Amino acid sequence: MAKKPWINVVIKGALITVGFGLYVFVESGTRDRLSRLEDKIDRVDAKVDRVETKVDEVRGNLKFSVTRDQ
């Protein structure tokens, strides 16, 4: 029994639709993961800035103590 041409069109259309849906699903998941990763990087940057500020404060206190003692 020969396939009818409209069946091929329907099958191809369904495959294209499923493929596009899968692409959109994966793309949105990738964006979500990237967004969460960017948020995590921002939090780490903020922590590094706080640590650098503390280090600068300690260095300033040490310089002040050394110059005051001399």
C-alpha positions in Angstrom: 0.0 0.0 0.0 1.5 3.3 -1.1 1.7 6.2 1.3 -0.3 9.2 0.4 1.6 12.4 -0.1 -0.4 14.3 2.5 0.7 11.8 5.2 4.3 12.8 4.5 3.5 16.5 4.8 1.7 15.9 8.1 4.6 13.8 9.5 7.2 16.4 8.4 5.1 19.2 9.9 4.8 17.3 13.2 8.5 16.7 13.3 9.3 20.3 12.6 6.8 21.4 15.3 8.3 19.0 17.9 11.8 20.0 16.9 11.1 23.7 17.3 9.3 23.1 20.6 12.3 21.1 21.9 14.7 23.9 20.7 12.6 26.6 22.6 12.5 24.4 25.7 16.3 23.9 25.7 17.0 27.5 24.9 14.8 28.8 27.8 16.4 26.3 30.2 19.9 27.5 29.1 18.9 31.1 29.6 17.6 30.3 33.1 20.9 28.5 34.0 22.9 31.4 32.6 20.9 33.9 34.6 21.4 32.0 37.8 25.1 31.7 37.0 25.4 35.4 36.4 23.6 36.1 39.7 26.1 33.7 41.5 29.0 35.5 39.9 27.6 38.9 41.0 27.3 37.6 44.6 30.9 36.3 44.5 32.1 39.7 43.1 30.3 41.5 45.9 32.0 39.2 48.5 35.4 39.8 46.9 34.8 43.6 47.0 34.0 43.3 50.7 37.1 41.3 51.4 39.3 43.7 49.4 37.8 46.6 51.5 38.6 44.8 54.7 42.2 44.1 53.5 42.6 47.8 52.6 41.3 48.8 56.1 43.8 46.4 57.8 46.6 47.7 55.6 45.7 51.2 56.6 45.6 50.3 60.3 49.0 48.6 60.0 50.5 51.6 58.3 49.0 53.9 60.8 50.3 51.7 63.7 53.8 51.5 62.2 54.1 55.2 61.5 52.6 56.1 64.9 55.1 53.8 66.8 58.2 55.2 65.1 
